Structures are given as C-alpha cells and as structure tokens.
C-alpha cells in the first residue's frame, strides 16, 4: 500500500511539472513578450508597422492573450510599409495591388500602347502593352517602320537616293525624279508675283505658263507676300518671306500730365508702348493737363491753351482805358476807303458792344442791316442801364 501511494505521488509530480512547463512555453514567446494571463483565450497577433489596422501577412505571428503594442489580430496587409495599401482602398493605375485582393489595376480602363525605342514619337506595332496609363518608353501611335532609327518615321521627309522608306509610307525614294540634262525645273507662280512655290514644280524643256524659275515664295496665294515685298511690321504676316513678321519699333513721347498729348522734347524708341508715353508729340506744355491741342483757348490768361502757336486768339479786346471798371468799345470814326472796310469795322464794334451787354443780338443785326450806313459812322447807341444817354457812337458797359 505504501508503495502504491509513493507511485501515485511520483506520477502527480510528473504531471504537475509537465503542466507548469507547457504554461511557461505558452506565456513566454521567442519574441520576448511575457503575459500574466489568469484567464482568457490566446490569439495570434501580427505586427502592424504602418498603423493602418491591418497586420503584415508575411510576418511571423505572436501567440498571446492580449495584443502587444503595434500588433493586431489580422494579417490582411499585403504591404505593411505603406498605410495607403490595405484592404478596402480604391485601386489606382500604379502597377501595385492597392487593395490587397491579389490583383493589379483591376477595374481600370486600359489602352494599347506601343514601344518607342528610338524616341521619335512613333511606336513599333509588334511590341505593345495594354495599360491604364501611358507607360514610360511607349506611345499611342504605331506607324514607325523602323523603331531603331529616329530619322525614320511618318513625320520626316523622304530622302532621295538612300534606298530607305524614310517617311514610312511604304515607298522608297518617291517623288525624287531629278531633271534630265535637257529639261529645266519650273515652279508654279499662282499669285503672279514672280516667285514660285518650291513644293509645286514641273521639269520641262520649255517654261509652262504660270511657272517661273524662282522657288522662294513663302505664300503663293498672295501677290503681296514674296521675297521682293516690303515687310510691314506688326501685321502678323511674313511679307518678305524672311522667316517671320518684323517687330515694329516706334517713337513714343512722354505724356507727363496725362492729357493724351506727348512732349516733343522727350521721346524713346520701343517695340511696345511704355507706361506714360503716347505716339503723338503735339503738347506745348506737358506740365499742365489743361494745355493741349484738345483744350479751349481761354481769353485774357496770356496762355496758348490749345497749342496752336497763338495766345488769346479770337478774343475781343475790351480793355478799359480809364480804369473805371467799365469796358470801352471804339466806334468807327473818320473816313474809310470803301463801304466794305467800314462794314468790317462796324462788325467788330457791334460785336464788342454785344459782348459787354450794351446792345442785344437783335440790335446788332438792326445796326448792321441799316440802310443809313455811310462811309462815316455817326450813330447814337444806347448804353446799358441808361436808355436816354447818348455818346455819339461811344458806348460803355460793365466788364464781363
């Protein structure tokens, strides 16, 4: 009986040691994480380096009852270095399995592209790639007949006598017939300006009508465009076939007062209008915006307001001789060589009277049309404010 008890105790100790060992193995892993789990289920956890909540599918799992730091209980991430690559994201055209479903660029529209080995913009029709975007080294055109030679493509001109289909049209050295010793090459002159079109010619022993020997016309539809024409700057046309329109150089004048008229003494030449400059140079005082050819002459200011070279022109001289705040008009007295001279004097006199308010426009007309006008003017004119006053043709009125 004693032996049986001792055997039972020994067996129990062995079982206890095994259980303790198993528990230790489950609690302590090779990665160094130790957990004191009183109860609960153990799970497999996976490292989540990019923090996108999906564990690394290629990483070794950790078995524990709680998730270690940066670990998560799934391994669905196909690229744990990028948070933008994980299940559920939209697939984009980058050659990467963005949503970790095992496919690349699924659901995206694709086109066929052609390898362009020589970089001439035209691809080889045997070498293709179906892709959702233009790959490097590929193009969308496939008309290159020699993708090892950048000087051979539909974009180049045929080179005569080289035995190569340079322009990839299926023909070699086409349109390369040179004139024979007995023929001359003539060029079509459609616009009749004496200059021919280099692309339209015939080889003939005699000159055909409408053809010339010259082939330097850059626009054979316009007779005003040829190497012999005069270039007009700024019109957008290469009139003289020099390779482009000539830029206009013009003289601009400073408009310091901003009245639209420039100072003739201050100019610059330029292909474009500088700020503060104008094309005309007719300002006689560029420091005053009220003085320009567009201004109205102001009487009595002793200034050439309208820049016509005259001061106070067309202004009636109504200065007072006795400084009594009245303006005097000088009548027509004495003898005149003819009636026309007298009428001219009378017109100036009545204009003066009308300007100072001594007579009305109607009275001026009556005086000018009177049948009693003689070579010597003797008439009483009523002055302003005193209808009974007479001064034998000399009238006074208030200054304006």
Secondary structure, DSSP 8 states (H G I E B T S, - for coil): -HHHHHHHHHHHHHHHHHHHHHHHHHHB-TTS-B---SS---EEEEE-TT-SS--BTTS--EEESS--TTEES---BS-TT-TTSSTTS---SSSS-TTSSS-SSTT---EEEEE-TT-SS--EEEEEEEESS--TTEES----S-TT-TT-STTS---TTS-S-TT-SS-SSTT-----TT-EEEEE-TT-SS---TTSEEEESS--TTEES----S-TT-TT-STTS---TTSS--TT-SSS-----EEEEE-TT-SS--BTTSEEEESS--TTEES---BS-TT-TT-STTS---TTS-S-TT-SS-SSTT------SS-SSEEEE----S--SSHHHHHHHHHHHHHHHHHTTSS-HHHHHHHHH-TT--SS------BTTBTT---TT-EEEE--
